[in-house]
Amino acid sequence: MQPHQERVLNKQMELEDNVHKLQKFLAGDILPQLPEREQDRLREQLHYMLGYNTVLKQRIEAFT
């Protein structure tokens, strides 16, 4: 694997971990205590993180 491919793979694994952490946070007890607009921003953040993760996975699949 080329160095740039390894960086993409590492970035995807890191991002996937962060996605799981954010999903857990969104399902937890703290979210309802936040202002509604902040809740919306966190959900929007997750949406874009999932999209980015999809693109990284597609790039990784294309490496083979």
C-alpha positions in Angstrom: 0.0 0.0 0.0 1.3 3.5 -0.9 1.8 6.0 1.9 -1.1 8.2 0.7 -3.3 5.2 0.7 -2.3 4.4 4.2 -3.2 7.9 5.2 -6.6 7.6 3.7 -7.1 4.3 5.5 -6.0 5.7 8.8 -8.2 8.8 8.3 -11.2 6.6 7.6 -10.7 4.4 10.7 -10.3 7.5 12.9 -13.4 9.1 11.3 -15.4 5.9 11.9 -14.4 5.9 15.5 -15.5 9.5 15.9 -18.8 8.7 14.1 -19.5 6.0 16.7 -18.6 8.3 19.5 -20.9 11.0 18.2 -23.7 8.6 17.6 -23.4 7.4 21.2 -23.4 11.0 22.4 -26.5 11.7 20.4 -28.3 8.7 21.9 -27.3 9.7 25.5 -28.8 11.8 28.3 -26.8 15.0 27.6 -28.2 15.9 24.2 -31.7 16.8 25.5 -30.1 19.3 27.9 -28.5 21.2 25.1 -30.2 24.1 23.2 -32.2 22.9 20.3 -30.0 24.7 17.7 -26.9 22.9 19.1 -28.7 19.6 18.9 -29.4 20.4 15.2 -25.8 21.3 14.6 -24.6 18.0 16.1 -27.0 16.0 13.9 -25.8 18.0 10.9 -22.2 17.3 11.8 -23.0 13.5 12.0 -24.7 13.7 8.6 -21.6 15.2 7.0 -19.2 12.9 8.8 -21.2 9.9 7.5 -21.0 11.3 4.0 -17.2 11.8 4.3 -16.8 8.3 5.6 -18.7 6.9 2.6 -16.4 8.7 0.2 -13.3 7.5 2.1 -14.6 3.9 2.0 -15.1 4.2 -1.8 -11.6 5.5 -2.2 -10.2 2.6 -0.2 -12.2 0.1 -2.3 -10.7 1.6 -5.4 -7.2 1.0 -4.1 -7.4 -2.7 -5.0 
